[in-house]
Amino acid sequence: MLLGIVRTLILFAVVAIGLRLMGKRQVGQLQPYELVIAIMLSALAAIPMEDTGVPLLFILFPIFTLILVQVAMSYLSLKSERARGIICGTPSVVIENGKIIEKELARLRYNINDLLEQLRAKNIPNIADVEFAILETGGQLSVIPKSQKRPIVPEDLNLPTKYEGLPVTLIIDGFVFRKNLARVNLNEEWLRSELDKFGVESFKEVLFAHLDTEGKLLYQVKSEVG
């Protein structure tokens, strides 16, 4: 039993590292070859967990081979436009100026019901409002509404806006992010004194705290501190 646990942990670590090397993508964003490799990795890893008689080396070698293939193909598609088109395919315009490109849908075997569903998911129920709809290589539908149908932004009304930036996370579940504090030229002493003003005596009492873009400290204490 102990051997099985050790083998499982080794395989978990190897597959996790392999998937990490494939990059930060959701399953729906994987290119077809990346999805195939991910499925094959999981299938290979399952074999020695089910049969402890299979030497790990027999499985680790093809796993590392698949990882190398993925890295090589990613590098090739990064450096060569032609290779990228062959390996990953190219985006396809399925709607242009409010009209469905029927031939392109037929070539992609992408039906109109799926197209309408994707448009509704992007809050565009009317095809006539679409300037371009592009089916990306990862399977996502990118939609560009017609200019008169796009939401109004401050620039359209010549309204001045302030720079917003991003809030800076300072505490999560009692853990203080010292690097984030240093990035905004603050320290733990400042953070402790600010929390003291609200009666918070310890960082461990804080569930979440961040500094907003206007320099205000926002926090929430835990319901139960233990």
Order of alpha helices (4+ residues) and beta strands (2+ residues): alpha-alpha-alpha-alpha-beta-beta-alpha-alpha-beta-beta-beta-beta-alpha-alpha-beta-beta
